[in-house]
Amino acid sequence: MEVCELCGRDEVDTTVHHLVPKEMGGTFGETANLCIPCHKQIHALYTNQEIAARLATIRDLREDEKLSSFIKWIRKQPSTKLMKIRKSNERKRKGR
């Protein structure tokens, strides 16, 4: 159990998030340990191209309008709660 670098919740299972997606050249770049809901939310909202272009730091992610409201909400959730994250309709239209 670790601390999510995005939402700050502790005692959560984390996954490694490549700040620049691997397919966009970030294989050996910086990473962040994110809880599963935060990691899934990023990829549910944005394509890898969008992430690489404007969301390649923790600060950028925290300051993003859509993610900041999610972060505000997730911080209030218990670390044991797993929630279902779905792709946004806008993201579904964009494809991968």
N, C-alpha and C positions, 0 to 999 in steps of 0.2 A: 504494500500500500504506500502511495506517495502523495505528493501535492500536485494539483493541476496548475501548470504555469499560466493558464489563461484565466480561469475563474477563481483560483486560489483555494478551492475546497481541498481539505486534506483527508487522508485515509481513503483515497479512491484508487481504483485500478487505473493505470495510465497506459497510453499507447504513444509511440513515437510519431510525431508529426514533422514532416520535412517542410520547413518554412517556405522553401522553393520546391515545388513538387518534383519528384524524381524524374518524371517524363519531361520536365522543363529544364533539366540540367542540375537539379539539386541533390543528386545522389550522395555526394560527399559534402554537402553544405550543412548549414546549421539546422538543428532539430530542436523540438520542444516536447516535453512530456505533458500530454493533455489527457484529461479524463475522457472516457469514451463518448459521453454526450457532447462535450465541446468539440471533439474531433469530428464526430459525425455531423454536427451542425454546420461547421465550416464547409464541409464537402456537400452538404445538402443545399447550401445557399449559393455556392460559387463554383465555377469551373476551375480546373487547374490553371488555365490561362489567366483568369482573373486573379487567382491567388498569387501567381508568380508576378503579375504586373503591379499589384497594389496592396497586397496583404502578406508581405514576406517577412514581417517582424511581429513579435507579440504586441508591441505598441500599436501597429497598424490594425491588427485584429481587434484589440480592445477598443480602439477608436472608431471602428466601423459601425455605422448606424444600426444595421440589422443585428450584428453580433453583440453590440453593447447591451441592447435590450434583453437578448437571450442570456448574457452573462449575469445581468442584474437579477433575472429570474432564477437561474440555475444556482446561484450562490445561496439562495434560501432553501434549496432542496437538500434533504439528507443525502449523505454520501452513499448510502446503501440503496437509494432509489434508482432504478433503471427506467428510463423513459424511451418511448418510441420516437425516433427522429425520422421525419419524412422529407424528401426533396421538395423544395418550394415549387410552385407551379411555374414560376419564371425560369427556374433552373431546369425543370423538365423540358421546357421548350428549347433550351439552349443545347441540350444533349450533353455529352461528356466534355 
